[in-house]
Amino acid sequence: MDDLTDIASLRTAARGGRTRAVLPVLVETVAEKASKDGKPFLEVQLVDARDRFALRVWSDNGQYAAARELAAGACLKLEGEFTVHPQFGLEAKRWSFAPLTGDAKDEFLAGPADLRARQEEDYKFIESEVAAMKDPRLKALGGTFLEKFGPRFRRTAAARFFHHARRGGLVEHVAQMMRYGAAICSANPVLHRDLLQSGVLFHDCGKLWENCIEEGGFNMPFDERGELLGHINIGIELVNSLWKTLPLDDWKDLAPDSEDVRLHLLHLIAAHHGELEFGSPVQPKTPEAIALHYIDNLDAKLEMLARGYEGGASVGERIYDKVKPLNVRLVAPLGPAPEA
């Protein structure tokens, strides 16, 4: 019982039946709610480096008062029995909690070594893609962004709930999208690779305010700028601001014209959600904008599938229950092809 696990691993283990575990977690929020019949309960959002789940504490629970006093950012050791409910996901039964302290707390807040290593590799790949750009304006723009906002970028999530919703998740998302972008440009050389890869880098840069994780933890506080403007508008504003710092006079004779490059990059940011009803102020109207939209959607959907396979409730042999926002039951993949 001294061995600590993580939320994602526990979710997988508990899918096979009731599992006893000790789980290090960080308190994100504590909200007072009531059931349909009026019974009060607390919903305590708990997070770690990879995942999250909601601990429901009913008013007749002996630890209700203590849970009500939990502060955001508190590190806990949660011990109990865990199951995966088809509707509510990971649930704790007969649980207790205590403060997480000392070396165990420090190790927990650092995050798993394998995740840190993967995100470091992803960030270096992003740097290499920017450094390899042939258009000096886009290369300088990307370099300026990484230099000025690199630390904030590295702790930002790609989303609040559904995909890459963890510290460093945006770096993972952007790096994988750049890999897709490089492959698509190799298959279709008519695409402007530097423009597409710049669009990948900047398409969610507004999430540095909408989904930024606090330093030294896993909390994702709400930000007034993110709420008032949204990440697309913030991204457009940020690119315009950085663009003004570039030595554009040095490239006044370069084709295509710098203003055209700026406008096409802004279009990629504005159109990457694809449809007006999904938040884009304009639909994709260029080859790179269409490519970016589908690359973004592909990587997000594959991440959702991976999380569904990892922690979704089983409803039949090789069949998993629906995961949000995918409105389908998942079927286990075929697996890798045999080696020749």
Helices and strands as residue ranges (DSSP letters): H 7-14, E 19-34, E 40-47, E 52-58, H 64-68, E 75-85, E 89-99, H 102-110, H 113-131, H 136-154, H 169-187, H 193-202, H 207-210, H 224-243, G 248-251, H 258-271, G 276-278, H 287-311, E 314-316, E 319-320, E 330-331
